[in-house]
């Protein structure tokens, strides 16, 4: 589970300005962290189908945000993909 401190750190690192919590970059970064944590959980608990469904929803949501950012601003998209180490 993503703690408040960890989430605040992610927001501080990827936010455009000090009070930024809703930009596409921040949402992608937070989703990426949650996806990573849930993927590690599913490696231990192979039969947890409900969490697997949630993981797939988060991946689809992150993909939607990435697609939006790619269509609206290529530079920001490239920067966030490079920063988070995501593959296209």
Buried (B, 14 or more C-beta within 10 A) or exposed (E): EBEEEEBEEBBEEBBEEEEEEEBBBBBBBBBBBBBEBBBEBBEEEEEBEEBBEBBEEBBEBBEBBBEBBBEEBEEBBEBBBEBBEEEE
